Each structure stands twice: as structure tokens, then as C-alpha cells.
């Protein structure tokens, strides 16, 4: 169920989890623990997968987003939470009220889990345990290049965060993320650490390295718990599985 798990009791009251593709209810072809893709999966099975994760971790509300590769950040406060409704929302594709359009979220509310869903993009979870502020960001190529991490850190600091630790989760690695040369040049012009090459010598992007360098620049400590999604069979990967790829989740929360 988890590729990485850090329970609040071992982490100053902050829970950090990245899921894998096992121990769920979706079809084996999609990956049983699919936490997204309600466009191709039965929404009830995705709800059952979330319920299993929540039960295992003892979670309350889980805040999901309509991720569109933007630099936008949702601030989950008491007002937003009061209108959230169900503990987990799957959005319009599941016949529900649309999710907030954003690629990151932050909160200072205990007991609220922030959720980012990916299948090759970089999930980044952040926390200042002492100040009681957490954040979660979807750092795909476009969102990363347009500042989603800087915006997330700024939103956390607006809530009082100062000493931030970030966990970079599973994503397609710099050896496997082949892109056109021009695209690599465009991203590397602003983020040199993201430049990479495949074993065949073609242009690639190492978004994990790029995110790490950006987070360090922003004053965060970084822990990388990031196996390659494409080459790790226990993880969802769009590049490997195409339309059959489910979604893994990164979850971060403050212990109530």
C-alpha cells in the first residue's frame, strides 16, 4: 500500500505517505490501488481505495485537487473545510461537485490530509512541524517551471511556517524522462539542475534534481524518497502503462 510511510509519532506530529499500486480494489490492469483516474475506473472502487488508505492511517478529511499543471495553491482554512463535504471528493468525473483547480495546497488545520496524485510527475510534501503548517505540491514539468514550489512555500510562510522540510516522492527519473532537446533547454535555462541525459545520450529532464535545487534555494531541507515510477513495477507510471496507468498519492497531515 505504501512506498514510503512516516507516521506522526516518529515525525514530530507530521504524517507523510506515498502510496504504491497494491492492496486496493481496482482492476489489476489499472493497478489495484488507483487513487485517481475515475474517468476509466469505477468511482466506487476509487472511493473504496481511499477508504482503505484512510482507515490504515487513521485519517480524517483528505483534500484532493483538480490538478492541471498550474502554479496555483489552495489555502485550506476553516471556511474552505466547512464547505468540503465528504471526507474524500473525487470531482466532476465521478458525478460530484468539481474539485478546486490547483496544483498545490497548504493548511494549518490539524487532522486534515493534503493529497497530491501522480503517475510520473513529482509529488512534493512539505511541513514545518514546530509551526504546525503543511503543504503538498504537484511538480509536473509545466507547474515546476512556472513556480508551483515557490508559490507553495510562500503560502506556507504566510501561515507562519519558517523551518520547512520537504519530501520528494516517486516520479520518473532523469535517466528515463526523455524530452525534445528544445524542451530540455527551455526548462534548464531557469533550472540548470533539471538538465539530464538518457543512457542513450538523448535529452532528458531530472525534475527530482530540479525540485531539490529549487527547494534548497527557497530555504527548505529536502529528503528524497523517490524511486523511479517507470522502472519500479510497484508504482503507477503513465509513461510505462499509458491509458492503463492509475494514480499514486502523496499525503501529508498534522496529527490532531
DAVEN-V713872 format. One record per residue. RES is the residue in one small letter. PHI is phi as a letter, one per 40 degrees, with the letter a starting at -180 (999 if undefined). Layout:
[[RES	PHI] [RES	PHI]]
//
This chain:
[[x	999] [x	b] [x	c] [x	a] [x	a] [x	b] [x	c] [x	d] [x	c] [x	b] [x	a] [x	f] [x	g] [x	b] [x	c] [x	b] [x	a] [x	b] [x	c] [x	b] [x	b] [x	b] [x	g] [x	b] [x	b] [x	c] [x	c] [x	d] [x	c] [x	c] [x	h] [x	d] [x	c] [x	c] [x	b] [x	a] [x	f] [x	c] [x	c] [x	b] [x	b] [x	c] [x	d] [x	c] [x	c] [x	c] [x	c] [x	c] [x	c] [x	c] [x	c] [x	c] [x	c] [x	c] [x	c] [x	c] [x	c] [x	g] [x	c] [x	c] [x	c] [x	b] [x	c] [x	b] [x	b] [x	c] [x	c] [x	b] [x	g] [x	b] [x	c] [x	c] [x	b] [x	c] [x	c] [x	c] [x	b] [x	d] [x	c] [x	c] [x	c] [x	c] [x	b] [x	c] [x	g] [x	d] [x	d] [x	b] [x	b] [x	b] [x	g] [x	c] [x	c] [x	b] [x	g] [x	b] [x	d] [x	d] [x	c] [x	c] [x	c] [x	a] [x	b] [x	a] [x	a] [x	b] [x	a] [x	b] [x	c] [x	c] [x	g] [x	b] [x	c] [x	c] [x	b] [x	b] [x	b] [x	a] [x	a] [x	i] [x	c] [x	c] [x	c] [x	b] [x	b] [x	b] [x	a] [x	b] [x	c] [x	c] [x	c] [x	g] [x	b] [x	b] [x	a] [x	a] [x	b] [x	c] [x	b] [x	c] [x	d] [x	c] [x	c] [x	d] [x	c] [x	b] [x	h] [x	c] [x	c] [x	c] [x	c] [x	c] [x	c] [x	c] [x	c] [x	c] [x	c] [x	c] [x	c] [x	h] [x	c] [x	b] [x	b] [x	b] [x	b] [x	b] [x	b] [x	c] [x	c] [x	d] [x	a] [x	c] [x	c] [x	c] [x	c] [x	b] [x	c] [x	c] [x	b] [x	c] [x	d] [x	c] [x	c] [x	c] [x	c] [x	c] [x	c] [x	c] [x	c] [x	c] [x	b] [x	d] [x	c] [x	c] [x	c] [x	a] [x	b] [x	c] [x	d] [x	c] [x	g] [x	c] [x	c] [x	a] [x	b] [x	b] [x	c] [x	c] [x	c] [x	c] [x	c] [x	c] [x	c] [x	c] [x	c] [x	c] [x	d] [x	c] [x	g] [x	c] [x	c] [x	b] [x	b] [x	b] [x	b] [x	b] [x	c] [x	c] [x	c] [x	c] [x	c] [x	b] [x	c] [x	c] [x	b] [x	c] [x	a] [x	c] [x	c] [x	c] [x	b] [x	f] [x	c] [x	c] [x	c] [x	c] [x	b] [x	c] [x	b] [x	b] [x	b] [x	b] [x	a] [x	c] [x	c] [x	c]]
//
